[in-house]
Amino acid sequence: METVDIAAPASDSRLLREKVYHQLRADMIACRLAPGTEIRENELASRFGVSKSPVRDALMRLEREGLVITLPRQGYRVAPVSLADVQDMFHLRVALEQACTERIVRRASDAQLAELDRFRHFEAAAWDGGFVAYNREFHRALARIAGNARMRDLLIDLIDQMERAVQLSVSSLKKGDPQSLVQEHCELIDALQARQAARAQRLAARHVGDAGKRVMQAMSRVVIAG
C-alpha cells in the first residue's frame, strides 16, 4: 500500500487519521494488540500505508484514554490491565448503570422499553462474538435509551475499555452458564418495563457487581500484573 500523499485534501487526511485511530483502538480493546505489546510508529505506518503523522496522532489520543503509555526514548506500549484499575472501573460502572436505570424508568418511552425484549433470549449463532458481544450490546442499549448523552458516552466508553479485561479472562468466563446471565437481563428488563426504579437499580448493581467479581477472579488466575 502506498504512503498517503501529504498534499491530499484536508477532509481525506482527517478521515485517514480517524481510520487509523479507530482501528488501533479496536485492536487494543479486543486484545489483538495485547497489553504490554511494544508499538513502533514505523511498523504501524507501514501497516496502514501512511506517514508517521496520523499514527502519532492516534497514539497520542489513545494515551489520553489510558490505552497507551509512552516509554521515554523507547516509543510506546499498550497499557497493561491491572486488577486495581479493573476494580475501579467496575465500581464506576455500577454507579453509572444505576443512574441509567433510574432515568430509563422515568424517561424512556414504552416503545424503547419494548425494544429490550430482543435481549430476553441468547442464541450464539445470532451474535458475531458470542455471549460477550450480546452482553456488551445489551448494556450499550441501556446507555442509549437513558436519555443523557454525556452519561451514554461515558458508559459506552467505559464498557469498551473494560472489554480488554473481559477478553483476557474470557476463557474462564466461558465455563459459566450464559443462560443464568440472560435470566438476570430478563429480570432487569421486567423491572424497567414495569417502571420499578428501586428494583431496577438493585438488579443493575447486583448484575454488574457479580460480573466484576467473575472478571476479577478470572484475572487473578491468569496473574496480570498491576
N, C-alpha and C positions, 0 to 999 in steps of 0.2 A: 504494500500500500504506500502511496506517495505521501510525503510530508505536506501538510496543508500550506497553501500559498499565503504568505504574510500579508499580501495585498488583497486578500479576499474581503468581500463586503462585511461590514461590522455585524450585520444580522447573522451571517453564516458563522462568523467567529464566535458569537455568543452561543449559538446552537451547538457548535462543536465543543465549547467549554462545558456546557450543560451535559452533553452526552458523556464526556469523559468523567465528569463528577458523578453522575448518576450510576454509571457502570461500575466505577470503583467502589462507590458506597454500597451498591447491591452485592458486589463480590465480598466485601468485608462483613456485611451483615449476615450473609449466607455462609460465611467462613470458607468460601472458595479462596479467599486470602486469609489464612488463619492468623489468629492473634500471635504476635511476636514475629511475623514474617517481615524480613527486611525489604524495603521498597527502594528501587533505583529509578530516578527520573528518566534516564536514557532508555531503560528497558521498557518502561511504560510508554514513552514517546514512540518507540519502535512498534510496540503492540498496537497502539491506536493510529499509527501513521500520522503523527502530528509533531509539532515542535515541542520543546520542553515547557513553553509558557502555559498552555492550557493544563498540562499535567501538574505544574507547580501551583497553579490556581486551585485546582481540585484538591490537592493535598493540603493546602492552607485552610480551605473550607472544612475539610474532614478533620483537621487538627482542632479547629474551633468546636467541632461537635464531639470531640473526645475519642474519635475513631483512629486517629493517627498521632504518633508522638515524633518529635524532631530529635535527632541524635546529633549533638554538636560535632561537626567535621566528619560525620558519617552518613548523613542523609535522613531517611525516615524509616519508621517501623509501624506495623499495625499494632494499635494499642492492645495490651493484654486485657483479659477479662478477669477481674478479681472477685472473690467471694463478697468482700465488703461492698464493692460497687453494685453488684447484683442485688444484694440485700437492700441497699439504699433505693435502688430503682423499684423494687417490689413495694417498699413502704410508700414511695411516692405514688405508685400506680394504684394502690389500694385507695388512697385519698382521692385521686382523680376519678376512678371508676365509681366510687360512692357519689361524688359530686355529679357525675354524668347521669347516674340512675335517678337521682333526685330531680334533675332538670327534665329528663325524659318523661317521668311521671307527670310533671306539671305542664310541659310544653309540647311534647310530641303529639302528632295527630293520630287518630285511630288507624289511618292508612299506613303510617310509618310503623306503628306498633305491629300491625298485621304482617308487615314485610319480614319481621323477625321469625315468623313461623318456618321460614326456609332453613333455619338452623336447628329445628327440632329433630332432624334426622341427619346422620352422617353416613355417607357411602364413600369409601376410599376412592373408587373409580371416578367419582364425580369431581374430585379435587386434585389438581396437579400440585403435589406436595403433601398429600395425605392429610392426616389429622392436624398437623401443625399449621397447614395453610387454612384449613376450615376454622380452627380455633382463632387464628390471627384475624381472619375476616369477620368473625362474629364480634370480636372486641372492637375492631375498627368501625363496624356498623353502629355499635352503641355510641362511639365517639361522634359519629357523623350526625346522628339524629338528636343529640343532646341540645343542639341549638346554640352552642357557644363556640365560635370559630377559633378563638385563642386556645380554649381548652381542648378542642378537637385536634388542632395541630400539635399541641404539646403531647397529648396522649398517644396519637398515632406515631409521632417521632419516638416516644418512649418505647412503644410496642416494637417498633423497628429495631431500636438499639438493643432491646432485650432479646431479640431473635438470635443474637450471637450466643448468648448463654443457653438458649433452648437448643440450638444446633449442636453445641458442644456436649450437651447432656442427652441428646435425642435417643441414643442407643439404650440408655437406661429407662427413659420415659416410655419407650415402645413396649416395655414389659407390662405396663399398666393396662387397664381396661378402658378404652376410649368411650365406651357406652356409658360408663358411670359419669364421665365428664360431660357427655352430651345431656345426660339427665340433669346435671347441675345447670346447664344452659336452659333447659326446659323450665326448671323451677324459677329461674330468674325471669324468663320471658313471661311466665304465668303472673308473677308479681308485677311486672311492668304493665302488662295488658290489663290487669285489674286495678292499676294505678295505686298500688300499695307501696308508698315511698319508703317507709321504715323497713319493711320486709325486704324490698329490693336492695336497699343499702346493706342490710345484714348479709344477704346472699352474695352480693358482689364482693364484699370484704372477705367473706369466708372462702369464696371461689378463688380469688386472686391470692389470698394468703396461703391456701393449701397448695396452689401451683408454685408459689415461691418456695415452700418447704421442699417440694419434689425436686425442683431445679437445683436448689442449694445442696440437697443430699447427693444428687447425681454429680454435681460439680465437685463436691468433696471427694467422691470416689475416683474421679479422674485427676485429682490433685492439680488444680490450676493455681498457680502461684499468685498471691495478691501483690 
